[in-house]
């Protein structure tokens, strides 16, 4: 299996988000947020030592370090809690938090429409709560990389619930807890902010109980600098270090130097701009480059790889990467391998070709994606997602939206979102609360909700709507949706839990996309005096849709993003050596 397709970066908050949703079972779907990448190990331990995909490669000379997730942490302030917050804050945290708020926000207010107040008064307000924010920056992350963060109310305070809250922007520092109980903090590596996402299924039968004092901000962390990335030579040598530097820079040309041999032991590296979205693939490709670059060597090694890839026990993913690294020298053998009768040969050869912009390879990948008998359907869809600038890839993915398998439909949808394809009609709801996607399909109608990496609700098919009678009441009483058997609209009661105030009856549409926009939209009124938004958070909206679908009050099924890729992409492993960046 091609490593770069199945093994991308794991977003650090995926486990926390998975806990929030594990109470639901249903159709599985690919989840990019859980991908990891294999980074290689020391040559003496490599299981590929006898393979042409290993001999003479950069990976045979050493390994990457700094490949563990980098834990970052900070103290922050969550607002919008009504009277569920707390004014408690230990002095050691208080001074640092005040400085942080002044730094990030200058003068701020916790409530819309009120005058600006000082951080000191803000912390004392019961509308706010002091929290601990933590997350893991993935390996090889670059400046601007996003990751999930966990938010927990500060222990020992009187905070009742973080539901409906939003975190002010704060700095996150490198954090390590030693066995002795001592913590080490380092430089600022990230910032975090955004709306909290708490378990929306707290009253369902589940092994995981909801904790109102803990939530996740999906994609809430942003790296503010590149993580350190370097290749370590197992046997220090100026000559080999220079060869590695020259080979990498020859492969990845551009305005800046990618590799720098700073010593006989280390080659410092920078992820090229074109690989910022997939640094795992960049590292695997670097490891698969041959140190020797000679036309005769390239042609000979390409033929050796072509002969080896036909074996069912060969390291097919590694061979594919090596063929990609050889570039145009490998095209003659790839052209033959595309037509090979063994599906694992044609697929992995086409993966190498599509990475080099070969349209014939794209056509072969599209065949695998469409073939219900192919074991590489999901991997093929991932490859099509990454085939930038190839119109045939987009056409193939659009056709898969009508597939009979909802998992394939979801995979195609996520691939099209990644490509920015206009087939998916996207609309932000309440600024950054979540995105509502409308997905055209003549096949299964269903609603799909993401739980990690992005806040998105996708409605597949036209005519997805509420079917009266309808009755839904949120567990916290924040919203009631009902409609009689012959009703042409729903009636909604919105309650502000913190104050106990309830709105007058609000009319809402039966059409589910418009109902979702009303439930999650910014609170306000339209020009004709009707409510334009009720301000429910993402988790509350997802919960409402789930129960409406479960009660058959919506003419579609509900499907949840599945975090476990092992069934679809095979097991992933994280290898290499972790080094501290403190």
C-alpha positions as CSV (number, residue, x, y, z in Angstrom):
1,X,0.0,0.0,0.0
2,X,1.4,3.4,-0.9
3,X,2.6,4.9,2.3
4,X,2.0,8.5,1.3
5,X,-1.6,8.0,0.6
6,X,-2.5,6.1,3.8
7,X,0.0,7.7,6.1
8,X,-0.5,11.4,6.5
9,X,-0.1,13.6,9.7
10,X,-2.2,12.7,12.7
11,X,-3.9,15.7,14.1
12,X,-3.3,15.8,17.8
13,X,-6.9,16.3,18.8
14,X,-8.4,13.4,17.0
15,X,-8.4,11.1,20.1
16,X,-10.2,13.7,22.1
17,X,-12.7,14.3,19.4
18,X,-13.3,10.6,19.0
19,X,-14.2,10.3,22.6
20,X,-16.9,12.9,22.1
21,X,-18.6,10.8,19.4
22,X,-17.8,7.2,20.2
23,X,-21.3,6.6,21.4
24,X,-22.6,6.5,17.9
25,X,-22.2,3.6,15.5
26,X,-22.8,3.8,11.8
27,X,-21.2,3.9,8.4
28,X,-17.5,4.4,8.3
29,X,-15.8,7.0,6.2
30,X,-12.3,8.2,5.6
31,X,-10.9,10.7,8.1
32,X,-7.8,12.6,6.9
33,X,-7.2,13.9,10.4
34,X,-6.1,10.5,11.7
35,X,-3.4,9.9,9.0
36,X,0.2,9.3,10.1
37,X,3.3,8.8,8.0
38,X,6.1,6.3,8.2
39,X,9.4,8.1,8.6
40,X,11.9,5.3,8.4
41,X,14.3,3.8,10.9
42,X,18.0,3.2,11.3
43,X,19.4,1.2,8.4
44,X,20.6,-1.7,10.5
45,X,17.0,-2.4,11.6
46,X,15.3,-1.9,8.3
47,X,13.1,-4.8,7.0
48,X,13.8,-3.5,3.5
49,X,17.5,-4.0,3.6
50,X,17.6,-6.3,0.6
51,X,15.1,-4.3,-1.6
52,X,16.0,-2.2,-4.5
53,X,13.7,0.4,-2.9
54,X,16.2,0.7,0.0
55,X,19.7,0.1,-1.3
56,X,21.6,3.3,-2.2
57,X,18.7,5.6,-1.0
58,X,19.1,8.5,1.4
59,X,17.0,6.5,3.9
60,X,19.8,3.8,4.0
61,X,22.1,6.4,5.4
62,X,20.2,7.5,8.5
63,X,16.9,8.7,9.9
64,X,14.8,11.7,10.7
65,X,14.6,13.0,14.2
66,X,12.0,15.2,15.9
67,X,9.2,12.9,14.8
68,X,7.2,12.8,17.9
69,X,4.1,15.1,18.3
70,X,5.2,18.3,20.1
71,X,3.0,18.9,23.2
72,X,2.1,22.6,23.7
73,X,0.0,24.1,26.5
74,X,-1.2,27.4,27.9
75,X,-3.8,29.1,30.1
76,X,-6.7,30.8,28.5
77,X,-10.0,32.4,29.0
78,X,-13.3,31.1,27.7
79,X,-16.2,33.5,27.3
80,X,-19.9,33.2,26.6
81,X,-20.8,31.0,29.6
82,X,-23.6,33.0,31.1
83,X,-23.4,32.3,34.8
84,X,-21.7,28.9,34.4
85,X,-18.2,30.4,34.6
86,X,-16.1,31.3,37.6
87,X,-14.0,34.2,38.9
88,X,-11.5,31.8,40.5
89,X,-8.0,32.1,39.3
90,X,-4.8,31.2,41.2
91,X,-2.3,34.2,41.4
92,X,0.4,32.3,39.5
93,X,-2.0,31.9,36.6
94,X,-3.8,35.2,37.0
95,X,-0.8,37.4,36.3
96,X,0.3,35.5,33.2
97,X,-3.3,35.4,31.9
98,X,-3.8,39.1,32.2
99,X,-0.6,39.8,30.3
100,X,-1.6,37.3,27.6
101,X,-5.1,38.9,27.2
102,X,-3.6,42.4,27.0
103,X,-1.0,41.1,24.4
104,X,-3.6,39.4,22.2
105,X,-6.6,41.6,22.5
106,X,-5.6,45.0,24.1
107,X,-9.1,46.0,25.3
108,X,-12.0,43.5,25.0
109,X,-15.5,42.7,26.1
110,X,-17.0,39.4,27.0
111,X,-20.5,40.3,25.8
112,X,-21.7,41.7,22.5
113,X,-22.9,45.2,22.7
114,X,-21.3,46.1,26.0
115,X,-18.4,48.5,26.5
116,X,-14.9,47.3,26.5
117,X,-13.6,46.1,29.9
118,X,-10.2,45.3,31.3
119,X,-8.8,41.8,31.5
120,X,-9.0,41.9,35.2
121,X,-12.7,42.6,35.2
122,X,-13.2,40.0,32.5
123,X,-11.6,37.3,34.5
124,X,-13.8,38.2,37.5
125,X,-17.0,37.9,35.4
126,X,-19.1,34.7,35.8
127,X,-19.5,34.7,32.0
128,X,-15.9,33.6,31.7
129,X,-13.8,30.7,33.0
130,X,-10.0,30.2,33.2
131,X,-9.0,27.0,31.3
132,X,-6.0,24.9,30.5
133,X,-5.5,24.5,26.7
134,X,-3.3,21.8,25.3
135,X,-2.6,20.2,22.0
136,X,0.0,18.3,20.0
137,X,1.7,19.9,17.0
138,X,2.3,17.1,14.4
139,X,5.8,16.1,13.2
140,X,7.2,18.2,10.4
141,X,4.4,20.8,10.8
142,X,5.1,24.2,9.2
143,X,4.0,27.7,10.2
144,X,0.3,27.9,9.8
145,X,-0.4,24.2,10.2
146,X,-3.7,23.6,12.1
147,X,-4.4,21.1,14.8
148,X,-7.1,20.3,17.4
149,X,-6.7,21.5,21.0
150,X,-8.3,20.3,24.2
151,X,-9.8,22.8,26.6
152,X,-10.3,22.0,30.3
153,X,-11.6,24.1,33.1
154,X,-8.9,24.9,35.6
155,X,-9.2,22.4,38.5
156,X,-10.4,23.7,41.8
157,X,-12.5,26.5,40.3
158,X,-16.3,26.8,40.5
159,X,-16.9,26.6,36.8
160,X,-20.1,24.6,36.1
161,X,-19.9,24.1,32.3
162,X,-17.9,25.3,29.2
163,X,-20.9,24.6,26.9
164,X,-21.4,27.4,24.4
165,X,-18.0,29.0,25.2
166,X,-15.4,30.5,23.0
167,X,-11.7,30.7,23.7
168,X,-9.9,34.0,23.4
169,X,-6.6,33.8,21.4
170,X,-3.8,32.6,23.6
171,X,-0.1,31.6,23.1
172,X,0.8,27.9,23.5
173,X,4.2,27.0,24.8
174,X,6.2,23.8,24.5
175,X,5.3,21.6,27.5
176,X,6.8,18.5,29.0
177,X,5.8,16.8,32.3
178,X,8.6,14.9,33.9
179,X,8.1,11.7,36.0
180,X,8.9,13.7,39.2
181,X,5.8,15.8,38.5
182,X,7.8,18.8,37.4
183,X,6.8,20.6,34.2
184,X,9.1,22.2,31.7
185,X,7.8,24.9,29.5
186,X,9.6,26.4,26.5
187,X,9.1,28.9,23.7
188,X,5.8,29.8,22.1
189,X,5.1,27.5,19.2
190,X,1.4,28.0,18.5
191,X,-1.7,30.0,19.2
192,X,-5.2,28.8,19.9
193,X,-8.7,30.2,19.7
194,X,-12.3,29.4,18.6
195,X,-15.6,27.9,19.7
196,X,-15.6,24.9,22.0
197,X,-17.1,21.6,20.9
198,X,-18.5,19.6,23.8
199,X,-19.9,16.1,23.6
200,X,-23.4,16.6,22.0
201,X,-24.5,13.0,22.9
202,X,-24.3,13.2,26.7
203,X,-27.6,11.4,27.4
204,X,-27.0,8.6,24.9
205,X,-26.0,5.1,26.0
206,X,-22.3,5.3,25.8
207,X,-19.2,4.0,27.5
208,X,-17.9,7.6,27.4
209,X,-19.7,10.1,29.6
210,X,-19.8,13.7,28.8
211,X,-17.7,16.1,30.8
212,X,-19.1,19.6,30.8
213,X,-15.8,21.0,31.9
214,X,-13.8,19.7,28.9
215,X,-14.2,20.3,25.2
216,X,-12.3,20.4,21.9
217,X,-11.7,23.2,19.5
218,X,-11.5,21.5,16.1
219,X,-8.6,23.0,14.2
220,X,-8.3,25.5,16.9
221,X,-4.5,25.5,17.2
222,X,-2.2,27.2,14.7
223,X,1.6,26.7,14.6
224,X,3.4,30.0,14.6
225,X,6.7,28.6,13.4
226,X,8.1,25.6,11.5
227,X,9.0,22.6,13.6
228,X,12.7,21.6,13.5
229,X,13.4,19.0,10.8
230,X,16.6,17.3,10.2
231,X,18.1,14.1,8.8
232,X,20.6,12.3,11.0
233,X,23.4,10.3,9.4
234,X,24.0,7.0,11.2
235,X,27.7,7.3,10.4
236,X,28.8,10.9,10.5
237,X,30.5,11.9,7.3
238,X,31.0,15.3,5.6
239,X,31.0,13.6,2.2
240,X,27.8,11.8,2.7
241,X,26.1,14.8,4.4
242,X,27.0,16.9,1.3
243,X,25.8,14.3,-1.0
244,X,22.4,14.1,0.8
245,X,22.2,17.9,0.7
246,X,23.0,18.1,-3.0
247,X,20.6,15.3,-3.9
248,X,17.6,16.8,-2.0
249,X,18.2,20.3,-3.4
250,X,18.5,18.9,-6.9
251,X,15.1,17.2,-6.5
252,X,13.3,20.1,-5.0
253,X,14.3,23.2,-6.8
254,X,12.8,26.6,-6.0
255,X,13.5,30.0,-4.5
256,X,14.9,28.7,-1.3
257,X,17.4,26.0,-0.2
258,X,15.6,22.9,1.1
259,X,18.5,21.0,2.6
260,X,21.6,22.3,4.4
261,X,24.4,20.0,5.7
262,X,25.2,21.8,8.9
263,X,27.5,19.2,10.2
264,X,28.9,15.7,9.4
265,X,25.9,14.3,11.4
266,X,23.0,16.5,10.5
267,X,21.2,17.8,7.3
268,X,18.8,20.5,8.3
269,X,15.7,20.6,6.1
270,X,12.8,22.8,5.2
271,X,9.5,21.5,3.8
272,X,8.9,23.0,0.3
273,X,5.9,25.2,-0.1
274,X,4.2,22.7,-2.5
275,X,4.3,20.1,0.3
276,X,3.0,22.2,3.2
277,X,-0.3,20.2,3.0
278,X,1.4,16.9,2.9
279,X,4.8,17.1,4.7
280,X,4.6,13.3,5.4
281,X,4.8,12.6,1.7
282,X,7.8,15.0,1.4
283,X,9.7,13.1,4.1
284,X,9.0,9.7,2.6
285,X,10.0,10.9,-0.9
286,X,13.3,12.3,0.5
287,X,14.0,9.0,2.2
288,X,13.3,7.2,-1.2
289,X,15.7,9.3,-3.3
290,X,18.8,7.6,-4.6
291,X,22.0,9.3,-3.6
292,X,23.6,8.5,-6.9
293,X,22.1,10.5,-9.8
294,X,23.2,9.1,-13.1
295,X,21.1,8.4,-16.2
296,X,22.5,4.9,-16.6
297,X,22.0,4.2,-12.9
298,X,18.4,5.6,-12.9
299,X,17.4,3.4,-15.9
300,X,18.9,0.3,-14.4
301,X,17.4,0.8,-11.0
302,X,14.0,1.6,-12.6
303,X,14.0,-1.8,-14.3
304,X,15.0,-3.5,-11.0
305,X,12.1,-1.8,-9.2
306,X,9.7,-2.8,-12.0
307,X,10.8,-6.5,-11.7
308,X,10.5,-6.4,-7.9
309,X,7.1,-4.7,-7.7
310,X,5.4,-7.7,-9.4
311,X,6.0,-9.9,-6.3
312,X,3.0,-10.0,-3.9
313,X,5.4,-9.7,-0.9
314,X,7.4,-6.7,-2.3
315,X,7.3,-3.3,-0.5
316,X,4.9,-1.8,-3.1
317,X,4.5,1.6,-1.4
318,X,8.3,2.1,-1.1
319,X,8.9,1.0,-4.7
320,X,6.2,3.5,-5.8
321,X,8.0,6.3,-4.0
322,X,11.4,5.3,-5.5
323,X,9.9,5.3,-9.0
324,X,8.4,8.8,-8.3
325,X,11.8,10.0,-7.1
326,X,13.5,8.8,-10.3
327,X,11.2,11.0,-12.3
328,X,11.1,10.9,-16.0
329,X,13.8,8.1,-16.0
330,X,11.1,5.8,-14.7
331,X,8.4,6.6,-17.3
332,X,9.2,3.9,-19.8
333,X,8.8,1.1,-17.2
334,X,5.8,2.9,-15.6
335,X,4.0,2.9,-19.0
336,X,4.3,-0.9,-19.0
337,X,3.3,-1.4,-15.4
338,X,0.1,0.6,-15.8
339,X,-1.2,-2.2,-17.9
340,X,-0.1,-5.0,-15.6
341,X,-2.8,-7.6,-14.9
342,X,-2.0,-7.6,-11.1
343,X,-4.0,-4.8,-9.5
344,X,-1.4,-4.0,-6.9
345,X,1.2,-3.5,-9.6
346,X,-1.0,-1.3,-11.8
347,X,-2.2,0.7,-8.8
348,X,1.2,1.5,-7.2
349,X,2.8,2.2,-10.6
350,X,-0.1,4.7,-11.4
351,X,0.4,6.3,-8.0
352,X,4.0,7.2,-8.9
353,X,2.9,8.3,-12.4
354,X,0.1,10.6,-11.2
355,X,2.5,12.3,-8.8
356,X,4.6,13.2,-11.9
357,X,1.6,14.6,-13.7
358,X,1.0,11.7,-16.1
359,X,-2.6,11.8,-17.3
360,X,-2.5,8.1,-18.3
361,X,-1.7,7.3,-14.7
362,X,-4.7,9.4,-13.6
363,X,-7.0,7.4,-15.9
364,X,-5.7,4.2,-14.4
365,X,-6.2,5.5,-10.8
366,X,-9.8,6.5,-11.8
367,X,-10.4,2.9,-12.9
368,X,-9.4,1.6,-9.5
369,X,-11.6,4.2,-7.8
370,X,-14.6,3.2,-9.8
371,X,-14.0,-0.6,-9.7
372,X,-16.1,-2.1,-6.9
373,X,-13.8,-5.2,-6.9
374,X,-10.6,-3.2,-6.5
375,X,-9.0,-3.3,-3.0
376,X,-7.6,0.1,-3.7
377,X,-10.7,2.2,-4.0
378,X,-10.2,4.5,-1.1
379,X,-6.5,4.9,-1.7
380,X,-7.3,5.7,-5.4
381,X,-9.7,8.4,-4.2
382,X,-7.0,9.9,-2.1
383,X,-4.6,9.9,-5.0
384,X,-7.2,11.7,-7.2
385,X,-7.7,14.3,-4.5
386,X,-3.9,15.1,-4.7
387,X,-3.9,15.2,-8.5
388,X,-3.9,18.9,-8.8
389,X,-4.5,20.5,-12.2
390,X,-5.9,17.2,-13.7
391,X,-9.5,17.7,-14.9
392,X,-10.0,14.0,-15.3
393,X,-9.4,13.5,-11.6
394,X,-12.2,15.9,-10.7
395,X,-14.5,14.2,-13.2
396,X,-13.8,10.8,-11.8
397,X,-14.5,12.0,-8.2
398,X,-17.8,13.7,-9.2
399,X,-19.0,10.4,-10.7
400,X,-18.3,8.7,-7.4
401,X,-20.7,11.0,-5.6
402,X,-23.4,8.7,-7.2
403,X,-21.8,5.5,-6.0
404,X,-24.0,3.0,-4.2
405,X,-21.6,2.8,-1.3
406,X,-22.0,5.8,1.1
407,X,-18.4,5.4,2.2
408,X,-17.2,5.9,-1.3
409,X,-19.6,8.9,-1.7
410,X,-18.1,10.4,1.5
411,X,-14.5,9.8,0.4
412,X,-15.2,11.4,-3.0
413,X,-16.9,14.4,-1.3
414,X,-13.9,14.9,1.0
415,X,-11.6,14.6,-1.9
416,X,-13.5,17.3,-3.8
417,X,-13.5,19.6,-0.8
418,X,-9.7,19.2,-0.6
419,X,-9.5,20.1,-4.3
420,X,-11.8,23.1,-3.8
421,X,-14.2,21.7,-6.5
422,X,-17.2,23.9,-7.2
423,X,-19.4,20.8,-7.3
424,X,-19.6,21.1,-3.5
425,X,-21.7,24.1,-2.6
426,X,-20.2,25.4,0.7
427,X,-21.6,28.0,3.0
428,X,-20.0,29.2,6.3
429,X,-22.5,29.3,9.1
430,X,-22.1,31.9,11.9
431,X,-18.7,33.0,10.6
432,X,-16.3,30.3,11.9
433,X,-18.8,28.1,13.7
434,X,-19.0,25.5,11.0
435,X,-19.4,25.0,7.2
436,X,-22.6,23.6,5.6
437,X,-21.9,21.6,2.4
438,X,-24.6,20.6,-0.1
439,X,-23.5,17.6,-2.1
440,X,-25.3,16.7,-5.4
441,X,-26.0,13.0,-5.8
442,X,-28.6,10.8,-7.5
443,X,-27.8,8.0,-5.1
444,X,-28.1,7.7,-1.3
445,X,-29.5,10.7,0.7
446,X,-27.9,11.2,4.0
447,X,-26.4,13.8,6.4
448,X,-22.7,13.5,7.2
449,X,-20.9,15.3,10.1
450,X,-17.2,15.6,10.7
451,X,-15.7,15.3,14.1
452,X,-12.0,16.2,13.7
453,X,-9.9,18.5,11.5
454,X,-12.8,20.6,10.4
455,X,-16.3,21.5,11.5
456,X,-18.5,20.5,8.5
457,X,-22.0,19.2,8.0
458,X,-22.6,17.8,4.5
459,X,-26.1,17.1,3.2
460,X,-26.1,14.6,0.3
461,X,-28.9,14.9,-2.2
462,X,-31.7,17.3,-2.9
463,X,-35.0,17.3,-1.1
464,X,-33.6,16.4,2.3
465,X,-36.2,17.8,4.7
466,X,-38.1,17.3,7.9
467,X,-41.1,15.0,7.7
468,X,-43.8,15.9,10.2
469,X,-44.7,15.0,12.9
470,X,-41.5,16.4,14.4
471,X,-40.5,16.7,18.1
472,X,-37.1,17.3,19.4
473,X,-35.9,18.8,22.7
474,X,-32.3,19.3,23.5
475,X,-31.1,17.7,26.8
476,X,-30.2,21.1,28.2
477,X,-33.4,22.7,27.1
478,X,-31.6,25.1,24.7
479,X,-33.9,24.3,21.8
480,X,-37.2,22.7,21.1
481,X,-38.3,21.8,17.5
482,X,-41.8,20.6,16.8
483,X,-44.3,20.3,14.0
484,X,-47.8,18.7,13.8
485,X,-48.6,15.9,11.3
486,X,-49.7,18.2,8.5
487,X,-47.5,21.2,9.3
488,X,-45.7,23.1,6.5
489,X,-43.1,24.5,8.8
490,X,-41.5,23.7,12.2
491,X,-41.9,25.8,15.3
492,X,-38.8,26.5,17.4
493,X,-38.3,27.6,20.9
494,X,-34.9,28.9,21.8
495,X,-33.9,29.1,25.5
496,X,-30.8,30.8,26.8
497,X,-29.9,28.3,29.5
498,X,-27.7,30.6,31.5
499,X,-30.5,33.2,32.0
500,X,-33.5,30.9,31.6
501,X,-35.1,33.3,29.0
502,X,-37.1,31.7,26.2
503,X,-37.9,33.2,22.8
504,X,-41.4,33.4,21.5
505,X,-42.2,30.7,18.9
506,X,-40.1,31.0,15.8
507,X,-41.1,29.6,12.5
508,X,-38.6,27.5,10.6
509,X,-38.4,25.7,7.3
510,X,-38.8,22.0,6.7
511,X,-35.9,22.1,4.3
512,X,-33.0,20.7,6.3
513,X,-30.2,22.9,4.8
514,X,-32.1,26.1,5.6
515,X,-33.1,24.8,9.0
516,X,-29.4,24.1,9.8
517,X,-28.5,27.6,8.8
518,X,-31.2,29.0,11.0
519,X,-30.2,26.9,14.0
520,X,-26.5,27.7,13.8
521,X,-26.6,31.2,12.4
522,X,-25.6,34.3,14.2
523,X,-28.5,35.5,16.4
524,X,-30.4,38.2,14.7
525,X,-33.5,39.3,12.7
526,X,-34.0,39.6,9.0
527,X,-35.5,42.7,7.3
528,X,-39.0,41.2,7.5
529,X,-38.7,40.6,11.2
530,X,-38.1,36.9,11.1
531,X,-35.3,35.3,13.0
532,X,-32.1,34.9,10.9
533,X,-30.2,32.8,13.3
534,X,-30.5,31.1,16.7
535,X,-26.8,30.8,17.7
536,X,-26.6,27.1,18.5
537,X,-23.0,25.8,18.5
538,X,-21.8,23.1,16.2
539,X,-22.2,20.2,18.7
540,X,-25.8,21.2,19.4
541,X,-26.7,21.4,15.8
542,X,-25.1,18.0,15.1
543,X,-27.0,16.5,18.0
544,X,-30.3,17.9,16.8
545,X,-29.8,16.6,13.3
546,X,-28.8,13.2,14.6
547,X,-31.9,12.8,16.7
548,X,-34.2,14.0,14.0
549,X,-32.7,11.4,11.6
550,X,-32.9,8.7,14.2
551,X,-36.6,9.5,14.9
552,X,-37.2,9.4,11.1
553,X,-38.3,13.0,11.3
554,X,-35.9,13.7,8.5
555,X,-36.0,11.7,5.2
556,X,-32.3,10.8,5.3
557,X,-29.9,8.8,7.4
558,X,-27.2,10.3,9.7
559,X,-23.6,9.3,9.2
560,X,-20.6,10.2,11.4
561,X,-17.0,10.5,10.4
562,X,-15.1,7.4,11.4
563,X,-11.7,8.1,13.0
564,X,-10.2,4.6,12.5
565,X,-8.5,4.2,9.1
566,X,-7.0,0.8,9.7
567,X,-9.8,-1.0,7.9
568,X,-9.5,1.3,4.9
569,X,-5.9,2.2,4.6
570,X,-4.1,-0.5,6.6
571,X,-2.3,0.0,9.9
572,X,0.0,3.0,10.3
573,X,3.1,3.3,12.3
574,X,5.2,6.2,13.5
575,X,8.9,5.4,13.3
576,X,12.0,7.4,13.7
577,X,13.5,9.1,16.7
578,X,12.0,11.8,18.7
579,X,14.2,14.7,19.8
580,X,13.2,17.5,22.2
581,X,12.7,21.0,20.9
582,X,12.8,22.6,24.4
